[in-house]
Amino acid sequence: MSLPYLDAEALNTLLSPRAAVQALHDALRGGLDPELDPPRLFSPLTAGEFLLMPAQSARYAGIKVATVAPGNPAKGHPKIQGTYLLFDGDTLTPLAAMDGAELTLIRTPAVTTLALKHLLAVRGRPDAGTLAVFGTSLQAERHVAAISEVCGIEDLIVIGRRPAAAAEFAARWAARGLAARVGGPGDVTGADVVVCATSSGEPVFDGALVRDDAIVAAIGSHGLDAREIDPGFARRADVVVEGRESALREAGDLIPARSVDQWRERGLATLADLVNGRFTPEDGAPLLYTGVGMSWEDLVVAGRAYELSGRELFLRGKPGND
């Protein structure tokens, strides 16, 4: 059996940000329950660790096998690498393998953008207005691209630890016609939407500076020892998470603010609640979406990529489509 492989270029060709967002939207509207997602599994290695993320849906099963090697950047290699394996949900027959790192770069901003799209609608806003982004990584870049395509951005403020990297980031978007400039943490006071895409272990801005009508998305925290949001802001905001159990296991942005029991008692709205119209925000409170990354998201986006690849191959085989 020859297993099809979708590399990074193929995934990018098949899945625009809008297509990835739509796939996630369709899954949640179709009844997929993120609370059924199993916890991600970690296995130590000499050079780092394996990260295993299995998931299943009505149609597919899949697993992302990633490696995390902290010493790789110094050697000229990516810190995170991986492969995604997609299986038929009924027979568990392997269907395709995919570039796991690229899949993550597509699905993470797609999930954030899906949340922002609906949070903006809840606020009655036509677009993201002034967007402040913390971080200058490729993940931050992909977030700006996805939000720009799906929601629309009026102007961009780039905030990074390295001034040169922030300036280059802003210049790339300015060259595309977007009003973009370098800023600092204090610029959150003028932001309509704030996106945090860092690997910080401590809050990246003072939450007291955020306006009551602002929306914050923090997606860099994926462990209790990592956080981008200060506890005061997490307590002040109306919070939406990908899934309750995953957030209570891994959301370093939330647990310092309240204990797991306190969050359970208070209640957490989820992305499924948001997409299905079951979220009503509190009056006078900023909105916070925080995500840690879940296996169902990879599965949904991988499944849609597989379906689109099959359709494209079919069209290529028809007469007149050479």
LOZAZA-351121 format. One record per residue (C-alpha): residue in three letters; residue number from 1; x negated, y, z negated. Coordinates in steps of 0.25 Angstrom, whole numbers, always signed. Last residue first. Layout:
+---------+-----+-------+-------+-------+
| residuo | num |    xx |    yy |    zz |
+---------+-----+-------+-------+-------+
|     ALA | NUM |     X |     Y |     Z |
...
+---------+-----+-------+-------+-------+
This chain:
+---------+-----+-------+-------+-------+
| residuo | num |    xx |    yy |    zz |
+---------+-----+-------+-------+-------+
|     ASP | 322 |   +17 |   +75 |   +70 |
|     ASN | 321 |   +32 |   +78 |   +67 |
|     GLY | 320 |   +38 |   +77 |   +80 |
|     PRO | 319 |   +42 |   +62 |   +78 |
|     LYS | 318 |   +43 |   +59 |   +63 |
|     GLY | 317 |   +31 |   +54 |   +56 |
|     ARG | 316 |   +27 |   +67 |   +49 |
|     LEU | 315 |   +42 |   +68 |   +44 |
|     PHE | 314 |   +41 |   +55 |   +37 |
|     LEU | 313 |   +27 |   +59 |   +31 |
|     GLU | 312 |   +33 |   +72 |   +26 |
|     ARG | 311 |   +45 |   +65 |   +20 |
|     GLY | 310 |   +36 |   +55 |   +13 |
|     SER | 309 |   +27 |   +66 |    +8 |
|     LEU | 308 |   +39 |   +74 |    +3 |
|     GLU | 307 |   +44 |   +62 |    -5 |
|     TYR | 306 |   +30 |   +60 |   -11 |
|     ALA | 305 |   +29 |   +74 |   -15 |
|     ARG | 304 |   +42 |   +74 |   -22 |
|     GLY | 303 |   +38 |   +62 |   -30 |
|     ALA | 302 |   +25 |   +68 |   -34 |
|     VAL | 301 |   +33 |   +81 |   -39 |
|     VAL | 300 |   +43 |   +72 |   -47 |
|     LEU | 299 |   +32 |   +63 |   -52 |
|     ASP | 298 |   +23 |   +74 |   -56 |
|     GLU | 297 |   +34 |   +82 |   -64 |
|     TRP | 296 |   +38 |   +69 |   -71 |
|     SER | 295 |   +24 |   +67 |   -77 |
|     MET | 294 |   +25 |   +80 |   -85 |
|     GLY | 293 |   +16 |   +93 |   -86 |
|     VAL | 292 |   +15 |  +101 |   -99 |
|     GLY | 291 |   +25 |  +112 |   -96 |
|     THR | 290 |   +29 |  +124 |  -103 |
|     TYR | 289 |   +40 |  +133 |   -98 |
|     LEU | 288 |   +42 |  +146 |  -107 |
|     LEU | 287 |   +54 |  +156 |  -106 |
|     PRO | 286 |   +53 |  +169 |  -113 |
|     ALA | 285 |   +64 |  +171 |  -124 |
|     GLY | 284 |   +75 |  +182 |  -124 |
|     ASP | 283 |   +87 |  +173 |  -123 |
|     GLU | 282 |   +84 |  +158 |  -124 |
|     PRO | 281 |   +84 |  +151 |  -111 |
|     THR | 280 |   +95 |  +141 |  -106 |
|     PHE | 279 |   +90 |  +128 |  -100 |
|     ARG | 278 |   +99 |  +118 |   -95 |
|     GLY | 277 |   +99 |  +122 |   -80 |
|     ASN | 276 |   +94 |  +109 |   -75 |
|     VAL | 275 |   +80 |  +115 |   -71 |
|     LEU | 274 |   +78 |  +121 |   -85 |
|     ASP | 273 |   +83 |  +108 |   -93 |
|     ALA | 272 |   +74 |  +100 |   -84 |
|     LEU | 271 |   +62 |  +109 |   -87 |
|     THR | 270 |   +65 |  +107 |  -102 |
|     ALA | 269 |   +71 |  +115 |  -113 |
|     LEU | 268 |   +64 |  +113 |  -127 |
|     GLY | 267 |   +72 |  +111 |  -140 |
|     ARG | 266 |   +71 |  +118 |  -153 |
|     GLU | 265 |   +71 |  +105 |  -161 |
|     ARG | 264 |   +62 |   +98 |  -151 |
|     TRP | 263 |   +52 |  +110 |  -151 |
|     GLN | 262 |   +52 |  +110 |  -166 |
|     ASP | 261 |   +49 |   +95 |  -167 |
|     VAL | 260 |   +38 |   +97 |  -157 |
|     SER | 259 |   +32 |  +108 |  -166 |
|     ARG | 258 |   +33 |  +122 |  -161 |
|     ALA | 257 |   +24 |  +133 |  -155 |
|     PRO | 256 |   +12 |  +124 |  -155 |
|     ILE | 255 |   +20 |  +113 |  -148 |
|     LEU | 254 |   +25 |  +122 |  -136 |
|     ASP | 253 |   +13 |  +126 |  -128 |
|     GLY | 252 |    +5 |  +114 |  -131 |
|     ALA | 251 |   +16 |  +106 |  -123 |
|     GLU | 250 |   +12 |   +91 |  -124 |
|     ARG | 249 |   +21 |   +82 |  -132 |
|     LEU | 248 |   +32 |   +92 |  -134 |
|     ALA | 247 |   +32 |   +96 |  -120 |
|     SER | 246 |   +32 |   +82 |  -114 |
|     GLU | 245 |   +44 |   +79 |  -123 |
|     ARG | 244 |   +52 |   +91 |  -119 |
|     GLY | 243 |   +50 |   +91 |  -104 |
|     GLU | 242 |   +45 |  +101 |   -94 |
|     VAL | 241 |   +47 |  +112 |  -105 |
|     VAL | 240 |   +56 |  +125 |  -106 |
|     VAL | 239 |   +54 |  +134 |  -118 |
|     ASP | 238 |   +61 |  +147 |  -122 |
|     ALA | 237 |   +50 |  +155 |  -127 |
|     ARG | 236 |   +47 |  +161 |  -141 |
|     ARG | 235 |   +42 |  +148 |  -147 |
|     ALA | 234 |   +32 |  +146 |  -135 |
|     PHE | 233 |   +28 |  +160 |  -136 |
|     GLY | 232 |   +24 |  +159 |  -150 |
|     PRO | 231 |   +17 |  +146 |  -148 |
|     ASP | 230 |    +7 |  +152 |  -138 |
|     ILE | 229 |    +8 |  +147 |  -123 |
|     GLU | 228 |    -3 |  +141 |  -115 |
|     ARG | 227 |    -6 |  +129 |  -124 |
|     ALA | 226 |   -15 |  +116 |  -124 |
|     ASP | 225 |   -17 |  +107 |  -136 |
|     LEU | 224 |    -3 |  +101 |  -136 |
|     GLY | 223 |    -5 |   +96 |  -121 |
|     HIS | 222 |    -1 |  +100 |  -107 |
|     SER | 221 |    -2 |  +115 |  -108 |
|     GLY | 220 |    -4 |  +122 |   -94 |
|     ILE | 219 |   +11 |  +124 |   -90 |
|     ALA | 218 |   +15 |  +136 |   -97 |
|     ALA | 217 |   +27 |  +143 |   -90 |
|     VAL | 216 |   +31 |  +156 |   -96 |
|     ILE | 215 |   +44 |  +164 |   -92 |
|     ALA | 214 |   +46 |  +179 |   -96 |
|     ASP | 213 |   +59 |  +185 |  -101 |
|     ASP | 212 |   +54 |  +187 |  -116 |
|     ARG | 211 |   +41 |  +193 |  -111 |
|     VAL | 210 |   +28 |  +186 |  -114 |
|     LEU | 209 |   +18 |  +194 |  -123 |
|     ALA | 208 |   +21 |  +186 |  -135 |
|     GLY | 207 |   +16 |  +173 |  -128 |
|     ASP | 206 |    +2 |  +178 |  -129 |
|     PHE | 205 |    -6 |  +172 |  -118 |
|     VAL | 204 |   -14 |  +159 |  -114 |
|     PRO | 203 |   -10 |  +151 |  -126 |
|     GLU | 202 |   -21 |  +141 |  -131 |
|     GLY | 201 |   -26 |  +128 |  -125 |
|     SER | 200 |   -26 |  +133 |  -111 |
|     SER | 199 |   -25 |  +124 |   -99 |
|     THR | 198 |   -18 |  +135 |   -90 |
|     ALA | 197 |    -6 |  +136 |   -82 |
|     CYS | 196 |    +2 |  +147 |   -89 |
|     VAL | 195 |   +13 |  +153 |   -81 |
|     VAL | 194 |   +19 |  +166 |   -86 |
|     VAL | 193 |   +32 |  +171 |   -79 |
|     ASP | 192 |   +38 |  +186 |   -80 |
|     ALA | 191 |   +24 |  +191 |   -83 |
|     GLY | 190 |   +22 |  +205 |   -89 |
|     THR | 189 |   +19 |  +202 |  -103 |
|     VAL | 188 |   +11 |  +189 |   -98 |
|     ASP | 187 |    +0 |  +199 |   -93 |
|     GLY | 186 |    -6 |  +199 |  -107 |
|     PRO | 185 |   -13 |  +186 |  -104 |
|     GLY | 184 |   -21 |  +193 |   -93 |
|     GLY | 183 |   -19 |  +196 |   -78 |
|     VAL | 182 |   -25 |  +194 |   -64 |
|     ARG | 181 |   -16 |  +199 |   -53 |
|     ALA | 180 |    -6 |  +194 |   -43 |
|     ALA | 179 |    +4 |  +200 |   -33 |
|     LEU | 178 |    +7 |  +189 |   -24 |
|     GLY | 177 |    +3 |  +190 |    -9 |
|     ARG | 176 |    -4 |  +177 |    -7 |
|     ALA | 175 |   -18 |  +185 |    -9 |
|     ALA | 174 |   -12 |  +189 |   -22 |
|     TRP | 173 |   -11 |  +175 |   -26 |
|     ARG | 172 |   -25 |  +171 |   -23 |
|     ALA | 171 |   -30 |  +184 |   -30 |
|     ALA | 170 |   -23 |  +181 |   -43 |
|     PHE | 169 |   -30 |  +167 |   -44 |
|     GLU | 168 |   -43 |  +173 |   -40 |
|     ALA | 167 |   -42 |  +184 |   -51 |
|     ALA | 166 |   -37 |  +173 |   -61 |
|     ALA | 165 |   -50 |  +165 |   -58 |
|     ALA | 164 |   -59 |  +177 |   -59 |
|     PRO | 163 |   -53 |  +181 |   -72 |
|     ARG | 162 |   -55 |  +167 |   -79 |
|     ARG | 161 |   -45 |  +165 |   -90 |
|     GLY | 160 |   -33 |  +167 |   -81 |
|     ILE | 159 |   -21 |  +175 |   -80 |
|     VAL | 158 |   -15 |  +178 |   -66 |
|     ILE | 157 |    -3 |  +187 |   -65 |
|     LEU | 156 |    +6 |  +185 |   -53 |
|     ASP | 155 |   +17 |  +194 |   -46 |
|     GLU | 154 |   +31 |  +192 |   -41 |
|     ILE | 153 |   +31 |  +177 |   -41 |
|     GLY | 152 |   +41 |  +168 |   -34 |
|     CYS | 151 |   +48 |  +156 |   -40 |
|     VAL | 150 |   +45 |  +144 |   -31 |
|     GLU | 149 |   +33 |  +148 |   -23 |
|     SER | 148 |   +27 |  +158 |   -33 |
|     ILE | 147 |   +29 |  +149 |   -44 |
|     ALA | 146 |   +23 |  +137 |   -37 |
|     ALA | 145 |   +11 |  +145 |   -32 |
|     VAL | 144 |    +9 |  +152 |   -46 |
|     HIS | 143 |    +9 |  +138 |   -52 |
|     ARG | 142 |    +0 |  +132 |   -42 |
|     GLU | 141 |   -11 |  +143 |   -45 |
|     ALA | 140 |    -9 |  +140 |   -60 |
|     GLN | 139 |   -12 |  +125 |   -58 |
|     LEU | 138 |   -24 |  +129 |   -49 |
|     SER | 137 |   -30 |  +136 |   -61 |
|     THR | 136 |   -29 |  +151 |   -64 |
|     GLY | 135 |   -21 |  +151 |   -77 |
|     PHE | 134 |   -11 |  +159 |   -83 |
|     VAL | 133 |    +0 |  +164 |   -73 |
|     ALA | 132 |    +8 |  +177 |   -75 |
|     LEU | 131 |   +20 |  +178 |   -65 |
|     THR | 130 |   +27 |  +191 |   -63 |
|     GLY | 129 |   +40 |  +188 |   -57 |
|     ALA | 128 |   +43 |  +173 |   -57 |
|     ASP | 127 |   +55 |  +174 |   -48 |
|     PRO | 126 |   +70 |  +177 |   -46 |
|     ARG | 125 |   +72 |  +178 |   -61 |
|     GLY | 124 |   +85 |  +174 |   -68 |
|     ARG | 123 |   +78 |  +170 |   -81 |
|     VAL | 122 |   +84 |  +156 |   -80 |
|     ALA | 121 |   +80 |  +156 |   -65 |
|     LEU | 120 |   +66 |  +160 |   -69 |
|     LEU | 119 |   +66 |  +148 |   -79 |
|     HIS | 118 |   +70 |  +139 |   -67 |
|     LYS | 117 |   +59 |  +143 |   -58 |
|     LEU | 116 |   +49 |  +143 |   -69 |
|     ALA | 115 |   +52 |  +129 |   -73 |
|     LEU | 114 |   +51 |  +124 |   -59 |
|     THR | 113 |   +38 |  +132 |   -57 |
|     THR | 112 |   +32 |  +126 |   -69 |
|     VAL | 111 |   +36 |  +112 |   -64 |
|     ALA | 110 |   +30 |  +115 |   -50 |
|     PRO | 109 |   +18 |  +121 |   -56 |
|     THR | 108 |   +15 |  +108 |   -62 |
|     ARG | 107 |   +19 |   +99 |   -50 |
|     ILE | 106 |   +10 |  +104 |   -40 |
|     LEU | 105 |    -3 |  +105 |   -47 |
|     THR | 104 |    +0 |   +91 |   -54 |
|     LEU | 103 |    +2 |   +85 |   -40 |
|     GLU | 102 |   -11 |   +91 |   -36 |
|     ALA | 101 |   -18 |   +84 |   -48 |
|     GLY | 100 |   -11 |   +71 |   -45 |
|     ASP |  99 |   -14 |   +69 |   -31 |
|     MET |  98 |    -4 |   +59 |   -26 |
|     ALA |  97 |    -2 |   +44 |   -25 |
|     ALA |  96 |   +10 |   +39 |   -18 |
|     LEU |  95 |   +22 |   +28 |   -18 |
|     PRO |  94 |   +17 |   +18 |   -28 |
|     THR |  93 |   +29 |    +7 |   -30 |
|     LEU |  92 |   +36 |    +9 |   -44 |
|     THR |  91 |   +48 |    +1 |   -38 |
|     ASP |  90 |   +59 |   +11 |   -43 |
|     GLY |  89 |   +51 |   +24 |   -45 |
|     ASP |  88 |   +42 |   +23 |   -33 |
|     PHE |  87 |   +28 |   +27 |   -38 |
|     LEU |  86 |   +20 |   +40 |   -37 |
|     LEU |  85 |    +5 |   +40 |   -42 |
|     TYR |  84 |    -1 |   +54 |   -45 |
|     THR |  83 |   -16 |   +55 |   -45 |
|     GLY |  82 |   -25 |   +64 |   -54 |
|     GLN |  81 |   -36 |   +74 |   -56 |
|     ILE |  80 |   -37 |   +84 |   -68 |
|     LYS |  79 |   -51 |   +91 |   -71 |
|     PRO |  78 |   -54 |   +93 |   -56 |
|     HIS |  77 |   -68 |   +90 |   -52 |
|     GLY |  76 |   -81 |   +99 |   -51 |
|     LYS |  75 |   -88 |   +92 |   -62 |
|     ALA |  74 |   -86 |  +104 |   -72 |
|     PRO |  73 |   -71 |  +103 |   -69 |
|     ASN |  72 |   -71 |   +88 |   -72 |
|     GLY |  71 |   -75 |   +88 |   -86 |
|     PRO |  70 |   -61 |   +88 |   -91 |
|     ALA |  69 |   -56 |   +76 |   -84 |
|     VAL |  68 |   -41 |   +74 |   -83 |
|     THR |  67 |   -37 |   +63 |   -75 |
|     ALA |  66 |   -23 |   +62 |   -69 |
|     VAL |  65 |   -14 |   +50 |   -66 |
|     LYS |  64 |    +0 |   +55 |   -62 |
|     ILE |  63 |   +11 |   +44 |   -63 |
|     GLY |  62 |   +23 |   +41 |   -55 |
|     ALA |  61 |   +37 |   +35 |   -54 |
|     TYR |  60 |   +47 |   +39 |   -44 |
|     ARG |  59 |   +62 |   +39 |   -40 |
|     ALA |  58 |   +70 |   +40 |   -53 |
|     SER |  57 |   +58 |   +47 |   -60 |
|     GLN |  56 |   +45 |   +42 |   -67 |
|     ALA |  55 |   +33 |   +48 |   -73 |
|     PRO |  54 |   +19 |   +44 |   -77 |
|     MET |  53 |    +8 |   +55 |   -81 |
|     LEU |  52 |    -6 |   +49 |   -84 |
|     LEU |  51 |   -17 |   +58 |   -88 |
|     PHE |  50 |   -31 |   +51 |   -88 |
|     GLU |  49 |   -42 |   +57 |   -97 |
|     GLY |  48 |   -55 |   +64 |   -97 |
|     ALA |  47 |   -69 |   +59 |   -92 |
|     THR |  46 |   -70 |   +47 |  -101 |
|     LEU |  45 |   -55 |   +44 |   -99 |
|     PRO |  44 |   -43 |   +46 |  -109 |
|     SER |  43 |   -29 |   +42 |  -106 |
|     PHE |  42 |   -17 |   +52 |  -106 |
|     LEU |  41 |    -3 |   +48 |  -104 |
|     ARG |  40 |    +8 |   +58 |  -100 |
|     PRO |  39 |   +21 |   +56 |  -108 |
|     PRO |  38 |   +32 |   +50 |  -101 |
|     ASP |  37 |   +42 |   +58 |   -93 |
|     LEU |  36 |   +57 |   +55 |   -98 |
|     GLU |  35 |   +58 |   +69 |  -103 |
|     PRO |  34 |   +57 |   +74 |   -89 |
|     ASP |  33 |   +71 |   +69 |   -86 |
|     LEU |  32 |   +73 |   +69 |   -70 |
|     GLY |  31 |   +88 |   +72 |   -68 |
|     GLY |  30 |   +88 |   +77 |   -54 |
|     ARG |  29 |   +87 |   +92 |   -58 |
|     LEU |  28 |   +74 |   +88 |   -64 |
|     ALA |  27 |   +69 |   +81 |   -52 |
|     ASP |  26 |   +74 |   +91 |   -42 |
|     HIS |  25 |   +67 |  +103 |   -50 |
|     LEU |  24 |   +54 |   +95 |   -50 |
|     ALA |  23 |   +55 |   +92 |   -35 |
|     GLN |  22 |   +59 |  +107 |   -32 |
|     VAL |  21 |   +47 |  +112 |   -40 |
|     ALA |  20 |   +38 |  +103 |   -31 |
|     ALA |  19 |   +44 |  +108 |   -18 |
|     ARG |  18 |   +43 |  +122 |   -22 |
|     PRO |  17 |   +29 |  +121 |   -26 |
|     SER |  16 |   +26 |  +115 |   -12 |
|     LEU |  15 |   +25 |  +100 |   -12 |
|     LEU |  14 |   +21 |   +92 |    +0 |
|     THR |  13 |    +9 |  +100 |    +5 |
|     ASN |  12 |    +4 |  +101 |    -9 |
|     LEU |  11 |    +5 |   +87 |   -11 |
|     ALA |  10 |    -2 |   +83 |    +2 |
|     GLU |   9 |   -13 |   +92 |    -1 |
|     ALA |   8 |   -15 |   +87 |   -15 |
|     ASP |   7 |   -15 |   +72 |   -10 |
|     LEU |   6 |    -3 |   +63 |    -8 |
|     TYR |   5 |    -7 |   +49 |    -7 |
|     PRO |   4 |    +1 |   +38 |    -1 |
|     LEU |   3 |    -1 |   +24 |    -6 |
|     SER |   2 |    -5 |   +14 |    +4 |
|     MET |   1 |    +0 |    +0 |    +0 |
+---------+-----+-------+-------+-------+
